[in-house]
Amino acid sequence: MTGFDKAVAQDVLSIAPELIPVVVIAIGTQDAPEKLAGPLLERETAKRERLALSELVIKGLPA
């Protein structure tokens, strides 16, 4: 992804004015790994350790 418009993001996502978006992260579903080959297949099928969304997403104002 390239850049994003902070003002548009605040408007579309109803982000409070006191919060300033600084990054956008694409979240989606994983496609079939057999569509890949070689190093890409190895990387895609490697064990993943990811944080829960509740640890990444802020709901409301920070304490």
C-alpha positions in Angstrom: 0.0 0.0 0.0 1.2 3.5 -0.6 -0.1 6.5 1.4 -3.5 7.5 2.8 -5.3 10.7 3.4 -5.6 11.3 7.2 -8.6 13.6 6.9 -10.5 11.2 4.7 -9.6 8.3 7.0 -10.9 10.3 10.0 -14.1 11.1 8.2 -14.9 7.7 6.7 -13.9 5.8 9.9 -15.5 8.3 12.3 -12.2 8.8 14.1 -12.4 11.4 16.9 -10.6 14.6 16.2 -8.2 14.1 19.1 -7.0 10.9 17.6 -4.7 11.2 14.5 -4.3 8.2 12.2 -0.7 7.5 11.4 -0.8 4.1 9.7 -3.2 1.9 7.8 -2.9 -1.9 7.9 -4.5 -4.2 5.4 -6.4 -7.0 7.0 -7.8 -9.9 4.9 -8.1 -13.6 4.5 -5.3 -16.0 3.6 -5.5 -17.4 0.0 -4.6 -21.0 -0.9 -0.8 -21.4 -0.4 -0.6 -24.0 -3.2 -0.9 -21.1 -5.6 2.6 -20.1 -4.7 6.0 -21.8 -5.4 9.5 -21.9 -3.9 10.5 -19.4 -1.2 7.1 -17.7 -1.3 5.4 -21.0 -0.5 7.8 -21.6 2.4 7.3 -18.1 3.8 3.5 -18.3 3.4 3.2 -21.7 5.2 5.7 -20.9 8.0 4.4 -20.8 11.6 2.9 -17.4 12.4 2.6 -15.7 15.8 0.2 -12.8 15.6 -1.3 -10.6 18.2 -5.1 -10.7 18.7 -7.0 -7.8 17.1 -8.0 -6.7 20.6 -4.3 -6.0 21.3 -3.9 -3.9 18.1 -7.2 -2.0 17.7 -8.1 1.0 20.0 -11.8 1.4 20.8 -12.5 4.7 22.3 -9.9 7.0 23.9 -6.7 5.6 25.5 -6.7 5.6 29.3 
